[in-house]
């Protein structure tokens, strides 16, 4: 589940596992850009560690 909101007038993206998720993952433009710049490393991290989960 993904929600778009804002904090202090700036856009914010909120990722939730479910509607009742008490600990969502939220980030703004700066972190979104950082994630996109490093998306391949994030994918690699998930692939390498998926079998451990």
C-alpha positions in Angstrom: 0.0 0.0 0.0 1.4 3.4 -1.0 0.1 6.8 0.2 1.1 10.2 -0.9 1.0 13.0 1.7 3.1 16.0 2.7 5.1 17.2 5.7 5.7 20.9 6.2 4.4 21.5 2.7 6.8 19.0 1.0 5.7 15.8 -0.7 6.1 12.5 1.2 5.7 8.9 0.1 4.5 6.4 2.7 4.8 2.7 2.1 2.8 0.3 4.3 2.6 -3.5 4.4 -1.2 -3.2 5.2 -3.7 -0.5 6.2 -3.0 -1.4 9.9 0.8 -1.1 9.6 2.0 0.8 12.7 5.5 1.3 11.4 5.3 2.6 7.8 8.3 3.5 5.7 8.2 7.1 4.6 10.5 9.4 2.7 10.6 12.6 0.8 12.2 13.7 -2.5 15.8 13.7 -1.2 15.7 10.1 -0.1 13.6 9.1 -3.1 16.4 10.4 -5.4 19.0 8.6 -3.3 17.0 5.3 -3.6 16.8 5.7 -7.4 20.5 6.5 -7.7 21.2 3.2 -5.8 18.4 1.0 -7.1 20.7 -1.6 -8.6 22.6 -2.1 -5.3 19.3 -2.4 -3.5 18.1 -5.0 -5.9 21.4 -6.9 -5.5 21.1 -6.7 -1.7 17.6 -8.2 -1.9 18.7 -11.0 -4.2 21.7 -11.9 -2.1 19.7 -11.9 1.2 16.3 -13.2 0.1 17.1 -16.8 0.9 18.0 -15.8 4.5 14.6 -14.2 5.1 
